[in-house]
Amino acid sequence: MALVKIIAVSMVLGGLAAGQASAEETLSTRAIKQLFPGQFHAIVNGYKVVFTAKRDGSLIGNYNSAKDTGRWSVSRGRLCIMLKDWMDGKTSCSTVVRNRGWYTAKQVKFRKL
């Protein structure tokens, strides 16, 4: 009887894990372009930041009283971000994955406001 319970629990947990994996979706170039521009609540290395991505490709980040500006673009299915101060003017590109209303990319988790 214990073996039957273990098998049943394993099947349920396996099904949950499979369901969680299928909830994730990597966004295409088109999907990223539909998401941007806009205003986003982001968590970057544990810090809550509000980003405004404008139609002209400009980007503004606000964290408490700190502010930075830069650029955003989409290239080959990846979101590319450059911030003058916070990223030393270097561009970083990453795929974007949607999972339960949040999006993740390199070192950032965000959602549209």
C-alpha positions as CSV (number, residue, x, y, z in Angstrom):
1,M,0.0,0.0,0.0
2,A,2.9,2.4,0.8
3,L,4.4,1.8,-2.6
4,V,1.1,2.7,-4.3
5,K,1.0,6.0,-2.3
6,I,4.5,6.8,-3.3
7,I,3.8,6.2,-7.0
8,A,0.6,8.3,-6.8
9,V,2.4,11.2,-5.1
10,S,5.2,11.0,-7.7
11,M,2.7,11.1,-10.5
12,V,1.0,14.2,-9.0
13,L,4.3,16.0,-8.4
14,G,5.5,15.1,-11.9
15,G,2.3,16.4,-13.4
16,L,2.6,19.7,-11.4
17,A,6.2,20.1,-12.5
18,A,5.2,19.5,-16.1
19,G,2.4,22.0,-15.8
20,Q,4.7,24.6,-14.3
21,A,7.2,24.1,-17.2
22,S,4.5,24.5,-19.8
23,A,3.4,27.8,-18.1
24,E,6.6,29.4,-19.2
25,E,6.8,30.8,-22.7
26,T,9.8,32.4,-24.5
27,L,8.7,35.5,-26.3
28,S,9.3,35.9,-30.0
29,T,10.6,39.2,-31.6
30,R,7.0,40.0,-32.5
31,A,5.7,39.4,-28.9
32,I,8.4,41.5,-27.4
33,K,7.6,44.4,-29.8
34,Q,3.9,44.1,-28.7
35,L,4.9,44.3,-25.1
36,F,7.1,47.4,-25.6
37,P,6.9,50.4,-25.3
38,G,5.3,50.8,-21.9
39,Q,5.9,51.3,-18.2
40,F,7.2,48.4,-16.1
41,H,7.7,47.5,-12.5
42,A,11.0,45.6,-12.3
43,I,13.0,43.7,-9.7
44,V,16.7,44.0,-10.5
45,N,19.0,42.2,-8.1
46,G,16.5,42.6,-5.4
47,Y,15.8,46.4,-6.1
48,K,12.4,47.6,-7.1
49,V,12.8,49.9,-10.2
50,V,10.2,51.5,-12.5
51,F,11.2,51.6,-16.1
52,T,9.5,53.7,-18.9
53,A,10.3,52.4,-22.4
54,K,9.3,55.0,-24.9
55,R,8.3,54.4,-28.6
56,D,11.4,56.2,-29.8
57,G,13.6,53.6,-28.1
58,S,14.5,55.7,-25.1
59,L,14.5,54.2,-21.6
60,I,14.2,55.8,-18.2
61,G,14.8,54.0,-15.0
62,N,13.7,55.3,-11.5
63,Y,14.8,53.8,-8.2
64,N,13.8,55.9,-5.2
65,S,15.4,59.3,-6.0
66,A,18.0,57.8,-8.5
67,K,17.3,58.0,-12.2
68,D,19.1,56.7,-15.3
69,T,18.5,56.9,-19.0
70,G,19.3,54.7,-21.9
71,R,17.9,52.8,-24.9
72,W,15.9,49.7,-25.5
73,S,15.6,47.7,-28.7
74,V,14.6,44.2,-30.0
75,S,17.1,42.2,-32.0
76,R,16.8,38.6,-33.2
77,G,14.3,37.6,-30.5
78,R,16.1,39.3,-27.7
79,L,15.4,42.4,-25.7
80,C,18.4,44.7,-25.6
81,I,18.9,47.3,-22.9
82,M,21.5,50.0,-22.3
83,L,21.6,52.3,-19.3
84,K,24.2,55.1,-19.2
85,D,25.2,54.9,-15.5
86,W,23.7,51.7,-14.1
87,M,25.1,49.5,-16.9
88,D,28.2,51.7,-17.7
89,G,26.7,52.4,-21.1
90,K,27.0,48.8,-22.2
91,T,24.2,47.0,-24.0
92,S,22.9,43.7,-22.7
93,C,20.6,41.5,-24.8
94,S,18.5,38.6,-23.5
95,T,15.6,36.4,-24.4
96,V,12.4,37.2,-22.5
97,V,10.3,34.5,-20.8
98,R,6.7,35.0,-19.7
99,N,5.6,33.1,-16.6
100,R,2.4,33.8,-14.6
101,G,2.2,37.5,-15.5
102,W,5.8,38.2,-15.0
103,Y,8.6,38.4,-17.6
104,T,12.2,37.5,-17.0
105,A,15.4,38.4,-18.8
106,K,19.0,38.6,-17.6
107,Q,19.0,39.6,-13.9
108,V,15.6,41.2,-14.1
109,K,12.0,40.2,-13.5
110,F,9.4,42.7,-14.7
111,R,5.7,43.2,-15.5
112,K,3.8,45.8,-17.3
113,L,2.0,48.5,-15.3
